[in-house]
Amino acid sequence: MPKDGRPNFLVIVADDLGFSDLQPYGGEIETPNIAKLAEEGLRMTGFHTAASCSPTRAMLLSGTDAHIAGLGAMAEWIRKVPELFQDHPGYEGYLNHRVAALPEILQDNGYWTMMSGKWHLGLKKELSPSARGFTKVLTTLPGAGNHFNSEPQLCGHEDDKPKALLRGNEGFWMRDDKFISGRDDLPKDFYSSNTFPDYFLDFMRGRNEEEKDKPFFGYLAFTAPHWPLQAPQETVEKYKGFDGSVADIIQIFAAIVDLIDVNVGRVVEYLRETGELDSTFIVIMSDNGAEGQLLEAVPILAGHTLKDKQGVIAPNFTTVMDVLPTFLELAGIQHPTPTFRGRQVAPVRGRSLVPFLKNPDDEKLQIYNSTDDIVGWEQTGVAAVRLGDWKAFFMPPPRGSGKWELYDLSMDLGEVHDLGESQPEKLAEMIAHYETYFQERGMFDSHAVYQSAPKKTEFPVDAHMKSYEQSSA
């Protein structure tokens, strides 16, 4: 227990992990360590994130909407048509400074902070984890990379050089506040789901006595099971014949998830050995579920300090924005709105889950009021709005119907029966709620303009790569 009695916080994020990929949610892949945590904590089946990686991460660390925090659109979209987004605050493509980041707030209030894994909230040093409140860092800055840290040697491209997304992350690794070489400075036996926890545990073991006396905030952000599907052969063999229809792909995916669980177990066991487990509030979540757009909820595991609330399955509607205000209340910290570190910052829009954590088996307890608490989502024209059990959803063609759809989630959690035609007044009400959300967040309709705009064939990250290669020569 930290000397001041405040809890430690540990957030573990998987990348593109689906709702039923874990054993506690009906999955067939072996995840005994996560299953044990589920038995000892809460399974929050009504937890919702954004539909994409970086918007979720921005909401997690800011406690507010991605359109306020800087990820109103994915950076990968913004870089293709930068002039479309440049005059719109909230569409910077990185975690902007109009929000106070969770590690910054905790760091300023006596917490020791560290992260290992995927950042995806800015590619420059001044936007990196160390600049946003993390004391110890091992990170890959972009949104994806080879899990074995290999650099593909591809031919047939312009100048025989792979496009930016295929060139690996060589210039985008950081240790603390310094860029490092992914080729030369990382372990030769690198595998993402093993190496990120290795560094995480090294940071924990390397704390001095003063740091050990402080409560800690740890952020372990796996890049798995995001593509490319890669796993050590010995783990793949464990799942041989797992699914005869697409055996190779499913075997590899199962192995990837298996290794996430193994390494979660390593971290939990370390905390158990050091006597810190019982004072650590652990959150395990996925950033956006399996690949999809606004069609899925993402389960979350929460607990370990909640000894009298073990094994509860809670369907109450909650969001990723709620993590920050929950942590702050548990730590006895006020959010620093309106001024933080000499700059104006936006207020939190998430809700503290502390009342819910005290009564997680009360399915009627509403963190978001069903009569007037509007929660919306939007990414490049794909939109949804939630009020109580009602959800309206819009996806433009060709992937969607091109019309607003309406679902009553109290009766149709799978969103199979569109009630838009049978309940036009309710649909109109929900669309009006979305328009309110749209205006309040300062959003703009980028989809049609984006579809018709000429796209850049290369990302501007090539300039960073060129600069990095020159400095490393």
DRENLO-528828 format. One line per 2 residues: their letters; for each residue x, y, z of C-alpha. Coordinates in pm, 1 decimal. Example, Ala and Ser with C-alpha at 12.3 -4.5 7.8 and 13.67 -1.06 7.14 Angstrom:
BEGIN
AS	1230.0 -450.0 780.0 ~ 1367.0 -106.0 714.0 .
END
This chain:
BEGIN
MP	0.0 0.0 0.0 ~ 139.7 344.1 -90.9 .
KD	228.9 547.9 215.6 ~ -49.2 800.4 156.6 .
GR	-313.6 526.7 132.8 ~ -430.8 611.4 -218.6 .
PN	-487.0 328.4 -468.3 ~ -254.7 236.1 -751.4 .
FL	-405.6 230.0 -1101.0 ~ -325.9 -14.2 -1381.0 .
VI	-488.9 14.2 -1724.0 ~ -429.5 -269.4 -1970.5 .
VA	-554.1 -210.4 -2326.5 ~ -570.7 -471.5 -2601.5 .
DD	-592.3 -358.6 -2963.4 ~ -892.2 -476.2 -3169.4 .
LG	-987.7 -751.1 -2925.3 ~ -1345.4 -864.5 -2983.1 .
FS	-1626.3 -896.8 -2728.6 ~ -1622.0 -1277.8 -2715.5 .
DL	-1249.9 -1340.0 -2765.6 ~ -1191.7 -1387.1 -2390.5 .
QP	-1309.5 -1678.1 -2176.8 ~ -1510.1 -1460.4 -1934.5 .
YG	-1727.0 -1356.4 -2230.7 ~ -1771.0 -1698.8 -2388.5 .
GE	-1446.1 -1719.6 -2583.1 ~ -1276.7 -2051.7 -2660.5 .
IE	-920.2 -1919.1 -2647.3 ~ -745.1 -2001.5 -2321.0 .
TP	-726.1 -1684.9 -2109.3 ~ -713.4 -1817.1 -1751.0 .
NI	-537.9 -1514.4 -1602.2 ~ -794.5 -1268.7 -1733.1 .
AK	-1070.7 -1510.7 -1632.7 ~ -937.9 -1511.6 -1276.0 .
LA	-936.9 -1131.6 -1269.4 ~ -1297.1 -1139.2 -1391.3 .
EE	-1388.4 -1369.1 -1102.6 ~ -1219.5 -1131.2 -858.3 .
GL	-1367.4 -812.0 -1003.0 ~ -1648.6 -679.8 -1222.2 .
RM	-1743.5 -764.4 -1578.0 ~ -1891.8 -447.0 -1722.9 .
TG	-2074.0 -564.4 -2034.7 ~ -2233.1 -226.0 -2107.9 .
FH	-1902.0 -44.7 -2148.1 ~ -1859.8 148.8 -2475.1 .
TA	-1561.3 298.9 -2654.4 ~ -1515.7 480.7 -2983.0 .
AS	-1507.1 269.5 -3298.2 ~ -1138.7 331.3 -3372.8 .
CS	-803.4 305.6 -3196.9 ~ -679.9 657.8 -3133.9 .
PT	-1019.5 821.7 -3063.1 ~ -1072.6 567.9 -2784.3 .
RA	-725.3 630.9 -2643.2 ~ -786.3 1006.2 -2651.1 .
ML	-1115.4 962.1 -2465.0 ~ -953.3 727.4 -2213.0 .
LS	-674.4 969.0 -2122.1 ~ -879.7 1291.3 -2141.1 .
GT	-1217.1 1190.0 -1998.7 ~ -1391.2 1376.9 -2277.1 .
DA	-1508.4 1336.7 -2636.0 ~ -1252.0 1261.3 -2906.3 .
HI	-1376.7 1562.0 -3105.6 ~ -1263.2 1784.7 -2820.3 .
AG	-942.2 1595.9 -2739.5 ~ -799.5 1615.7 -3092.8 .
LG	-905.3 1288.1 -3254.3 ~ -1228.7 1394.7 -3422.2 .
AM	-1090.0 1190.6 -3709.1 ~ -814.2 932.9 -3723.1 .
AE	-472.5 1086.0 -3786.9 ~ -434.0 848.2 -4080.9 .
WI	-737.7 1012.1 -4244.8 ~ -627.6 1363.8 -4159.0 .
RK	-282.2 1315.7 -4311.9 ~ -435.5 1223.4 -4646.0 .
VP	-631.4 1550.8 -4675.3 ~ -478.2 1784.7 -4413.7 .
EL	-630.1 2100.5 -4564.0 ~ -978.9 1961.3 -4498.7 .
FQ	-922.4 1946.0 -4122.4 ~ -668.8 2220.9 -4053.3 .
DH	-915.4 2492.4 -3948.2 ~ -1119.7 2268.5 -3719.6 .
PG	-1018.0 2244.2 -3351.3 ~ -1052.0 1889.7 -3226.6 .
YE	-926.7 1743.8 -3554.0 ~ -552.9 1784.7 -3493.9 .
GY	-485.3 1411.0 -3519.2 ~ -313.7 1394.5 -3180.5 .
LN	-403.9 1435.4 -2813.2 ~ -423.3 1812.7 -2805.7 .
HR	-337.9 2049.2 -2522.4 ~ -695.6 2165.4 -2474.6 .
VA	-734.8 1864.7 -2245.3 ~ -552.5 1763.2 -1927.9 .
AL	-424.6 1407.8 -1972.0 ~ -478.3 1153.8 -1695.3 .
PE	-104.5 1084.7 -1644.1 ~ -35.3 1459.7 -1625.3 .
IL	-297.0 1507.6 -1355.7 ~ -183.4 1207.0 -1154.7 .
QD	183.9 1301.8 -1192.7 ~ 114.7 1651.2 -1059.8 .
NG	-63.3 1495.7 -762.1 ~ 214.8 1268.8 -644.6 .
YW	170.0 957.8 -858.7 ~ 460.8 773.2 -1020.1 .
TM	360.4 716.3 -1383.3 ~ 479.6 485.2 -1657.3 .
MS	365.4 321.3 -1978.0 ~ 478.2 51.6 -2215.9 .
GK	324.4 -14.0 -2555.8 ~ 121.2 161.5 -2822.2 .
WH	66.9 539.2 -2805.0 ~ -111.1 643.1 -3128.6 .
LG	-175.6 995.2 -2997.8 ~ 101.0 1190.2 -3171.2 .
LK	424.7 1123.6 -3358.8 ~ 639.9 1412.9 -3236.6 .
KE	848.0 1436.8 -2920.8 ~ 633.2 1718.6 -2782.5 .
LS	325.5 1496.8 -2831.1 ~ 479.3 1178.1 -2693.1 .
PS	395.1 998.8 -2366.0 ~ 680.4 1161.7 -2173.2 .
AR	544.8 1503.7 -2274.4 ~ 196.9 1410.9 -2148.8 .
GF	280.3 1294.2 -1798.8 ~ 454.1 956.4 -1813.7 .
TK	783.8 936.3 -1622.7 ~ 904.4 602.2 -1762.2 .
VL	822.1 507.5 -2120.2 ~ 881.3 243.6 -2384.4 .
TT	651.2 314.5 -2675.1 ~ 581.4 275.1 -3040.9 .
LP	414.9 597.0 -3151.7 ~ 208.2 488.0 -3458.5 .
GA	-107.4 281.3 -3469.5 ~ 29.8 -51.9 -3587.3 .
GN	349.9 -240.4 -3653.5 ~ 500.5 -581.3 -3700.3 .
HF	480.8 -779.3 -3377.9 ~ 828.7 -922.0 -3435.7 .
NS	964.0 -573.9 -3518.6 ~ 1076.4 -694.6 -3860.4 .
EP	1120.7 -449.0 -4144.5 ~ 961.2 -595.9 -4459.2 .
QL	1180.3 -593.1 -4768.4 ~ 922.8 -539.0 -5039.3 .
CG	984.3 -478.8 -5408.7 ~ 768.7 -345.4 -5687.3 .
HE	682.9 -15.9 -5522.1 ~ 792.6 323.3 -5638.4 .
DD	1173.4 337.0 -5604.1 ~ 1151.9 -18.9 -5466.0 .
KP	1057.3 129.6 -5127.2 ~ 747.5 14.1 -4940.2 .
KA	474.0 263.1 -4873.0 ~ 472.0 433.7 -4535.4 .
LL	233.0 193.1 -4364.5 ~ 443.8 -103.2 -4475.5 .
RG	779.9 33.6 -4370.1 ~ 758.1 -63.3 -4005.2 .
NE	814.8 161.9 -3707.0 ~ 1191.8 206.5 -3714.5 .
GF	1182.3 583.2 -3663.8 ~ 894.7 587.9 -3418.2 .
WM	1021.5 417.5 -3104.7 ~ 1085.1 611.4 -2784.9 .
RD	1245.0 527.1 -2451.5 ~ 1140.6 791.6 -2200.1 .
DK	1183.7 1124.0 -2387.9 ~ 1436.0 999.3 -2648.2 .
FI	1385.4 844.6 -2989.3 ~ 1554.8 506.1 -3017.7 .
SG	1623.5 264.4 -3300.1 ~ 1374.5 -16.0 -3330.7 .
RD	1637.5 -209.0 -3520.9 ~ 1932.3 -155.9 -3285.1 .
DL	1791.8 -69.1 -2941.7 ~ 1518.5 -326.0 -2890.4 .
PK	1575.2 -689.6 -2786.9 ~ 1668.7 -928.9 -3066.1 .
DF	1394.9 -1166.6 -2951.2 ~ 1134.7 -888.0 -2963.5 .
YS	772.2 -994.7 -2974.0 ~ 532.7 -714.8 -2888.4 .
SN	313.6 -895.0 -2635.7 ~ 620.8 -1024.1 -2450.2 .
TF	847.7 -720.6 -2481.5 ~ 602.9 -451.2 -2371.3 .
PD	534.1 -636.6 -2043.4 ~ 910.1 -698.9 -2006.8 .
YF	973.7 -324.6 -2005.5 ~ 669.3 -261.9 -1789.1 .
LD	803.8 -498.9 -1524.8 ~ 1156.2 -358.5 -1558.4 .
FM	1017.5 -11.5 -1485.3 ~ 832.1 -143.6 -1181.1 .
RG	1137.5 -328.2 -1048.9 ~ 1358.2 -25.4 -1112.6 .
RN	1170.2 208.2 -879.7 ~ 1378.0 367.5 -607.9 .
EE	1255.1 379.5 -247.0 ~ 1094.6 721.7 -289.7 .
EK	907.7 603.4 -599.0 ~ 794.0 285.1 -423.0 .
DK	635.7 498.1 -152.0 ~ 421.4 676.0 -411.6 .
PF	104.2 533.1 -564.2 ~ 159.6 439.2 -927.7 .
FG	-31.7 470.9 -1253.1 ~ 69.9 205.8 -1505.1 .
YL	-50.4 191.8 -1865.5 ~ 22.3 -130.9 -2055.6 .
AF	-99.2 -88.9 -2413.5 ~ -63.3 -399.4 -2628.6 .
TA	-46.0 -367.5 -3006.6 ~ -209.3 -711.4 -3031.2 .
PH	-425.7 -859.5 -3165.3 ~ -425.3 -579.0 -3427.0 .
WP	-298.2 -689.1 -3766.9 ~ -58.5 -821.2 -3885.7 .
LQ	-149.1 -1159.9 -3740.6 ~ 183.0 -1287.4 -3605.2 .
AP	269.0 -1514.2 -3313.3 ~ 554.2 -1743.1 -3204.5 .
QE	524.3 -2081.9 -3370.0 ~ 524.1 -2276.7 -3043.0 .
TV	210.7 -2094.7 -2929.5 ~ 46.6 -2129.7 -3270.9 .
EK	102.3 -2507.1 -3252.1 ~ -97.9 -2515.5 -2930.0 .
YK	-407.9 -2423.9 -3132.8 ~ -349.5 -2656.0 -3427.3 .
GF	-687.1 -2761.7 -3564.6 ~ -862.4 -2499.2 -3352.3 .
DG	-1094.7 -2410.0 -3641.1 ~ -1086.7 -2617.3 -3957.6 .
SV	-1250.7 -2354.5 -4177.6 ~ -966.6 -2101.8 -4178.7 .
AD	-721.3 -2290.9 -3961.7 ~ -402.7 -2093.4 -4013.3 .
II	-559.1 -1753.6 -3948.4 ~ -760.4 -1865.2 -3646.7 .
QI	-466.7 -2056.0 -3498.0 ~ -248.4 -1747.1 -3516.0 .
FA	-518.2 -1519.9 -3375.9 ~ -579.6 -1759.3 -3087.4 .
AI	-207.1 -1768.4 -3014.0 ~ -191.3 -1387.9 -3008.9 .
VD	-474.7 -1361.8 -2756.4 ~ -326.2 -1646.4 -2552.5 .
LI	1.6 -1454.7 -2517.1 ~ -177.9 -1137.7 -2407.9 .
DV	-328.7 -1341.3 -2126.4 ~ 4.9 -1500.5 -2033.5 .
NV	162.6 -1158.0 -1998.5 ~ -129.4 -1011.9 -1806.5 .
GR	-66.7 -1299.8 -1569.6 ~ 300.2 -1203.3 -1536.7 .
VV	211.6 -847.5 -1438.3 ~ -54.9 -955.4 -1189.6 .
EY	180.0 -1210.4 -1034.2 ~ 446.1 -941.9 -987.5 .
LR	194.6 -723.6 -805.5 ~ 94.8 -1019.4 -591.8 .
ET	458.1 -1092.5 -502.3 ~ 528.6 -730.6 -406.1 .
GE	212.6 -704.7 -199.3 ~ 71.0 -431.6 -425.0 .
LD	-212.1 -625.9 -586.6 ~ -474.2 -558.7 -321.7 .
ST	-411.3 -183.6 -341.8 ~ -420.3 -171.8 -723.3 .
FI	-735.0 -87.8 -919.7 ~ -701.6 -276.9 -1248.4 .
VI	-889.1 -203.4 -1570.8 ~ -861.6 -439.7 -1868.7 .
MS	-1028.4 -329.5 -2191.4 ~ -1005.8 -329.9 -2568.7 .
DN	-976.9 -5.7 -2761.5 ~ -1257.0 -71.2 -3006.9 .
GA	-1342.0 -437.3 -3023.6 ~ -1297.4 -646.9 -3334.1 .
EG	-1277.2 -450.5 -3658.0 ~ -1607.8 -270.3 -3717.4 .
QL	-1774.9 69.4 -3699.2 ~ -2003.0 163.2 -3409.8 .
LE	-2168.6 -175.7 -3409.7 ~ -2009.7 -321.9 -3100.0 .
AV	-1981.2 -265.1 -2728.4 ~ -1652.4 -352.5 -2561.8 .
PI	-1648.1 -542.8 -2233.4 ~ -1427.6 -417.0 -1954.2 .
LA	-1293.4 -585.6 -1644.8 ~ -1258.7 -362.5 -1341.4 .
GH	-1155.2 -422.1 -990.1 ~ -925.7 -597.3 -772.5 .
TL	-960.8 -353.7 -486.9 ~ -1336.5 -427.9 -474.1 .
KD	-1318.1 -733.7 -253.1 ~ -1687.8 -739.6 -164.1 .
KQ	-1806.6 -706.2 -525.4 ~ -1639.3 -1006.5 -685.1 .
GV	-1781.1 -1184.2 -986.9 ~ -2057.1 -933.9 -1063.8 .
IA	-2165.3 -898.0 -1427.8 ~ -2293.4 -544.2 -1481.8 .
PN	-2479.3 -446.7 -1803.8 ~ -2516.9 -78.0 -1708.4 .
FT	-2427.2 167.4 -1984.3 ~ -2083.7 322.3 -1927.5 .
TV	-1815.3 471.9 -2151.4 ~ -1439.5 494.8 -2182.3 .
MD	-1466.3 863.5 -2084.6 ~ -1562.3 747.9 -1735.7 .
VL	-1221.6 601.0 -1649.4 ~ -1050.0 935.6 -1582.6 .
PT	-1312.9 1085.2 -1348.6 ~ -1339.6 750.6 -1169.2 .
FL	-965.7 736.6 -1104.3 ~ -960.4 1097.1 -989.1 .
EL	-1241.3 1041.6 -739.1 ~ -1078.1 725.4 -605.0 .
AG	-752.2 920.6 -563.1 ~ -923.5 1222.0 -405.6 .
IQ	-817.3 1455.8 -687.6 ~ -1023.1 1735.0 -843.2 .
HP	-1010.8 1776.1 -1219.5 ~ -809.5 2094.6 -1289.5 .
TP	-1065.1 2271.9 -1511.7 ~ -1040.8 2546.7 -1631.5 .
TF	-662.8 2600.3 -1608.1 ~ -391.6 2335.4 -1598.8 .
RG	-16.5 2379.0 -1638.4 ~ -69.8 2732.5 -1760.9 .
RQ	-323.6 2650.3 -2031.3 ~ -700.9 2642.0 -2063.0 .
VA	-841.4 2289.0 -2058.0 ~ -1182.6 2144.0 -2132.9 .
PV	-1397.8 1993.5 -1858.4 ~ -1451.4 1620.7 -1823.5 .
RG	-1759.2 1481.8 -1998.7 ~ -1736.4 1131.0 -1858.5 .
RS	-1893.7 1031.9 -1528.2 ~ -1734.2 888.0 -1217.3 .
LV	-1823.9 522.5 -1176.8 ~ -1763.5 525.1 -802.5 .
PF	-2139.4 512.5 -716.5 ~ -2171.1 222.7 -958.7 .
LK	-1864.7 44.2 -817.6 ~ -2024.7 56.5 -472.7 .
NP	-2344.8 -103.2 -607.3 ~ -2248.8 -288.8 -928.3 .
DD	-2530.8 -541.6 -898.2 ~ -2792.7 -265.7 -918.1 .
EK	-2892.9 -287.7 -1284.9 ~ -3125.8 11.3 -1244.5 .
LQ	-2845.3 242.5 -1135.3 ~ -2791.0 495.5 -1414.1 .
IY	-2451.7 656.7 -1459.7 ~ -2604.8 833.7 -1760.4 .
NS	-2958.6 960.8 -1708.6 ~ -3196.9 796.7 -1954.3 .
TD	-3398.3 1115.2 -2007.6 ~ -3137.4 1377.5 -2092.8 .
DI	-2779.3 1240.8 -2095.6 ~ -2693.7 1220.2 -2464.3 .
VG	-2387.5 1019.3 -2565.9 ~ -2276.1 1028.5 -2928.6 .
WE	-2006.7 887.9 -3152.8 ~ -1885.4 988.5 -3497.1 .
QT	-1596.5 901.5 -3726.8 ~ -1582.0 1039.9 -4083.1 .
GV	-1955.6 1030.7 -4136.2 ~ -2039.3 713.7 -3945.2 .
AA	-2254.6 825.1 -3653.7 ~ -2449.4 699.2 -3354.4 .
VR	-2631.6 846.4 -3056.6 ~ -2746.5 680.8 -2736.0 .
LG	-3009.8 788.9 -2483.9 ~ -3109.7 529.7 -2227.7 .
DW	-3186.8 206.2 -2410.7 ~ -3244.6 381.6 -2742.0 .
KA	-2976.2 400.5 -3007.3 ~ -2985.8 564.0 -3349.9 .
FF	-2719.0 472.5 -3599.4 ~ -2608.0 598.1 -3941.7 .
MP	-2354.3 447.8 -4179.0 ~ -2310.5 583.7 -4533.0 .
PP	-2298.2 346.5 -4829.7 ~ -2149.9 124.8 -4953.7 .
RG	-2092.0 -29.4 -4609.4 ~ -2415.8 98.2 -4461.0 .
SG	-2773.4 164.5 -4562.6 ~ -2725.7 540.4 -4595.5 .
KW	-3022.0 606.3 -4366.2 ~ -3067.3 647.3 -3993.1 .
EL	-3161.0 325.1 -3812.0 ~ -3326.5 291.6 -3470.8 .
YD	-3282.1 18.6 -3210.4 ~ -3429.9 -53.4 -2868.3 .
LS	-3136.9 -215.2 -2689.2 ~ -3352.6 -332.6 -2399.6 .
MD	-3516.3 -575.9 -2643.7 ~ -3258.3 -603.1 -2921.8 .
LG	-2901.7 -589.5 -2795.2 ~ -2773.1 -731.9 -3123.0 .
EV	-2929.2 -445.4 -3322.1 ~ -3112.6 -676.3 -3559.9 .
HD	-3454.2 -508.4 -3581.3 ~ -3450.8 -154.7 -3721.1 .
LG	-3749.5 31.6 -3574.3 ~ -3697.7 346.6 -3778.8 .
ES	-4003.6 296.2 -3999.3 ~ -4236.4 174.9 -3725.6 .
QP	-4137.5 449.6 -3477.7 ~ -4057.4 756.9 -3689.9 .
EK	-4121.3 1002.0 -3404.9 ~ -3869.4 831.0 -3178.7 .
LA	-3619.3 821.3 -3464.8 ~ -3668.5 1193.4 -3529.9 .
EM	-3616.4 1260.0 -3158.9 ~ -3290.5 1063.2 -3159.7 .
IA	-3165.2 1239.2 -3472.6 ~ -3236.8 1572.2 -3302.7 .
HY	-3032.0 1452.8 -3004.5 ~ -2746.2 1368.8 -3239.7 .
ET	-2762.9 1714.4 -3394.9 ~ -2734.5 1862.6 -3044.9 .
YF	-2430.0 1644.9 -2978.8 ~ -2283.9 1745.3 -3316.8 .
QE	-2316.1 2117.1 -3245.2 ~ -2196.2 2102.5 -2884.5 .
RG	-1875.9 1920.9 -2982.0 ~ -1789.5 2167.5 -3259.8 .
MF	-1794.4 1894.0 -3521.1 ~ -1818.8 1928.2 -3896.4 .
DS	-1944.2 1690.9 -4164.1 ~ -1623.1 1579.8 -4328.0 .
HA	-1745.9 1264.0 -4497.9 ~ -1878.0 1395.5 -4830.1 .
VY	-1590.0 1638.4 -4874.7 ~ -1337.9 1370.7 -4782.2 .
QS	-1480.8 1124.8 -5032.4 ~ -1440.7 1371.4 -5319.5 .
AP	-1107.4 1525.1 -5217.2 ~ -782.0 1419.1 -5385.1 .
KK	-578.7 1208.4 -5141.9 ~ -208.2 1228.6 -5076.2 .
TE	-34.9 912.0 -5194.5 ~ 224.7 922.5 -4916.5 .
FP	188.5 1017.6 -4553.2 ~ 389.2 1314.0 -4420.2 .
VD	547.4 1068.1 -4175.4 ~ 799.2 1007.0 -4453.5 .
AH	952.6 1344.8 -4363.8 ~ 1001.3 1222.5 -4008.0 .
MK	1152.7 897.9 -4137.3 ~ 1394.3 1089.0 -4360.3 .
SY	1498.2 1313.6 -4071.1 ~ 1539.3 1012.3 -3842.9 .
EQ	1747.4 822.5 -4099.2 ~ 1974.2 1123.4 -4152.0 .
SS	2026.0 1171.3 -3777.5 ~ 2104.7 802.1 -3737.4 .
A	2354.8 791.9 -4023.4 .
END
